[in-house]
Amino acid sequence: MGNGEVRIGLIGAGRMGADHARRIHERISGAELVAIGDPDPERAHEVAASTAARAVDNPGKLIASPDVDALVIASPGSTHEPLLLAALERGLPVLCEKPLTPDAESALKIVTAEASTERRLIQLGFMRRYDMEYTQLKRTLAGQELGAPLVLHCTHRNPVSPPEFTSDMMIYDSVVHEFDTVRWLLESEIKSVSVNAPRSSTRAPDDLVDPQLVTIETLDGTVAQVEIFVNCGFGYQVRCEAVCEAGTARVGDDSGVITCRDSAWGGSITADFRERFHQAFDSEFQQWADAARRGGVDQTAANAWDGYAAAASCEAGVRARGIGTRVPISLAERPDLYA
Ligand code: ISE
């Protein structure tokens, strides 16, 4: 480690990678961004130029670099498997953006490979676990002051979907967050997933089933209902209301400044997930960098097992939408490393 700082290599210079590069460079203490790798050299150079890092065109070379102590992976999910295996091989602490890998089978391979090292080195970027409102909601539920949770009503809205977005991506790219949030909040595995859809919004592209309603049943008997709507038009909105035996608790109401004028009152809604979860991303990166300086990852973060469980739920969700019925989930045996 140079000057006691953890030296970070970042793979992926797209929208999320560029945001993380800026974050590490400007706001994370005890960490230095030393290298940025992307198959598109121009993009890597562009992002590197705004930091003190060098651009590398080969991710394998970046992982092998002796001056890289820890790795951030922000490239598409389809590229993660070999990168994670190479990082485990080198013993590098990793912060990997979701998904761990695109499917349950490859995700389980990562779990097995990490478990065989007997060390947790992979932290998965489910940033809601660091959001102040969500962590407060988790504490409220864990404190039992409202009694047992019975139902979760979750809303996940994006203003507009990117051009390449598909109805399946609404499950595995968007609802993947709720699969993790539900498991984390309730501390229970997911038992089954089913998907219903009302008529699609006329604002959605023709081939997109938007919105969709995803029903998640957990082993402890709670049911979560998720509305995923990726062309809502008005802003980025992520909410969760827990209905418990003795009351309810709700987060995500965008309770910033409320103005009153011209016979009306109101506030603003965040434009995208970088703005809405900006505090969560910063806390996530700071806690990961602190742990990486000690050679590990944040033990309270989502881990490879959580990534595998989320991948299994996404697979079930995509199938459930296709066949129109409830799809049960059965997970492999959990290695002791994740107990
Ligand atoms: C995106 O990849 C995210 O992770 C956002 O949080 C989510 O709201 C969006 O739907 C996804 O496409």
Residues whose N, C-alpha, C, O or C-beta is under 5 A from the ligand:
A	BS01	ISE	N158 D173 S174 F273
